[in-house]
Amino acid sequence: MTQLVVTRLAHQTLLMLTRYMTEFLGAEQALSLAEQLLGYCKERLDPGQMGPGPLQFPLCYELERLGVTDYRQITVDKYKILYRYDADKDTAFVMAFLRQKQSAQQLLIAYSLLP
């Protein structure tokens, strides 16, 4: 069974996404959206649940263009979930939750420049 680790950055980006979507959906629906995205990760990244597990999703094209080839992307409706998979540890590390129009490149740059 694949282990799922939601990183600190993933928590931060999910919180930012929830706050942003509250303006458009209201607090209750924004929280429901966050729960749905987390649940989707758990379902789809565990091969015991649905499908072949973490390797079923493509590399993140935006980051691959920069030479970063260990991030994969799950696209769900208008959202994307970035994660890394460590096959040796059979662990999927959820790295970020973004709106479809948000740039994964900008996120990587912003967080790599933080102390």
C-alpha positions as CSV (number, residue, x, y, z in Angstrom):
1,M,0.0,0.0,0.0
2,T,1.5,3.3,-1.1
3,Q,2.0,5.7,1.8
4,L,0.7,9.3,1.3
5,V,2.6,12.2,2.8
6,V,1.0,15.7,2.6
7,T,3.9,18.1,2.9
8,R,3.9,21.5,4.7
9,L,3.9,23.2,1.3
10,A,0.9,21.2,0.2
11,H,-0.9,22.3,3.4
12,Q,0.0,25.9,2.8
13,T,-1.1,25.9,-0.8
14,L,-4.4,24.1,0.1
15,L,-5.1,26.7,2.7
16,M,-4.4,29.5,0.2
17,L,-6.6,27.8,-2.4
18,T,-9.4,27.4,0.2
19,R,-9.2,31.1,1.2
20,Y,-9.2,32.2,-2.4
21,M,-12.1,30.0,-3.4
22,T,-14.1,31.1,-0.3
23,E,-14.6,34.4,-2.1
24,F,-16.3,32.6,-5.0
25,L,-17.9,29.6,-3.4
26,G,-18.5,30.6,0.2
27,A,-16.7,29.1,3.2
28,E,-18.6,25.8,3.4
29,Q,-18.2,24.9,-0.3
30,A,-14.5,26.0,-0.3
31,L,-13.8,23.6,2.7
32,S,-15.7,20.9,0.9
33,L,-13.5,21.4,-2.2
34,A,-10.4,21.1,0.0
35,E,-11.7,17.8,1.5
36,Q,-12.6,16.5,-2.0
37,L,-9.1,17.3,-3.4
38,L,-7.4,15.5,-0.4
39,G,-9.7,12.6,-0.7
40,Y,-9.0,12.3,-4.5
41,C,-5.3,12.1,-3.7
42,K,-5.8,9.3,-1.3
43,E,-8.0,7.4,-3.7
44,R,-6.0,7.8,-6.8
45,L,-2.4,7.5,-5.4
46,D,-3.1,4.2,-3.6
47,P,-3.0,1.3,-6.1
48,G,-5.1,-0.7,-3.7
49,Q,-8.0,1.8,-4.2
50,M,-8.3,2.6,-7.9
51,G,-6.1,2.0,-10.8
52,P,-2.3,1.6,-11.0
53,G,-1.4,4.1,-8.3
54,P,1.1,7.0,-8.4
55,L,2.7,6.2,-11.8
56,Q,-0.6,6.6,-13.6
57,F,-0.4,10.3,-13.8
58,P,1.9,12.3,-16.2
59,L,4.9,14.3,-15.3
60,C,4.1,18.0,-14.7
61,Y,4.7,19.5,-18.2
62,E,5.4,23.0,-16.8
63,L,8.2,21.7,-14.6
64,E,9.5,19.2,-17.0
65,R,10.3,22.1,-19.4
66,L,12.6,23.4,-16.6
67,G,14.3,20.1,-16.3
68,V,12.4,19.1,-13.1
69,T,11.3,15.6,-14.0
70,D,10.2,14.1,-10.7
71,Y,6.9,16.0,-10.2
72,R,3.7,14.5,-11.5
73,Q,0.4,16.2,-11.9
74,I,-3.2,15.1,-11.1
75,T,-5.7,17.3,-12.9
76,V,-9.2,17.4,-11.3
77,D,-11.7,19.7,-12.9
78,K,-10.2,23.2,-12.6
79,Y,-7.4,22.2,-10.2
80,K,-4.1,20.5,-10.3
81,I,-2.3,18.6,-7.6
82,L,1.5,18.2,-7.8
83,Y,3.3,15.3,-6.2
84,R,6.5,13.3,-6.2
85,Y,6.7,9.5,-6.0
86,D,9.6,7.7,-4.3
87,A,9.4,4.1,-5.6
88,D,12.0,2.8,-3.2
89,K,9.9,3.9,-0.2
90,D,6.6,3.4,-2.0
91,T,5.6,6.9,-0.9
92,A,3.8,9.7,-2.7
93,F,4.6,13.2,-1.4
94,V,1.8,15.6,-2.2
95,M,3.6,18.9,-2.9
96,A,1.0,21.5,-3.9
97,F,-2.6,22.2,-4.7
98,L,-3.2,24.8,-7.4
99,R,-5.9,26.3,-9.6
100,Q,-5.5,25.1,-13.2
101,K,-4.4,28.6,-14.3
102,Q,-1.8,29.0,-11.6
103,S,1.8,28.5,-12.7
104,A,3.7,25.5,-11.2
105,Q,6.9,27.2,-12.3
106,Q,6.1,30.4,-10.3
107,L,5.3,28.3,-7.3
108,L,8.6,26.4,-7.5
109,I,10.5,29.6,-7.9
110,A,8.7,31.4,-5.1
111,Y,9.2,28.5,-2.6
112,S,12.8,27.8,-3.6
113,L,13.8,31.4,-2.8
114,L,12.3,31.3,0.7
115,P,14.8,30.9,3.5
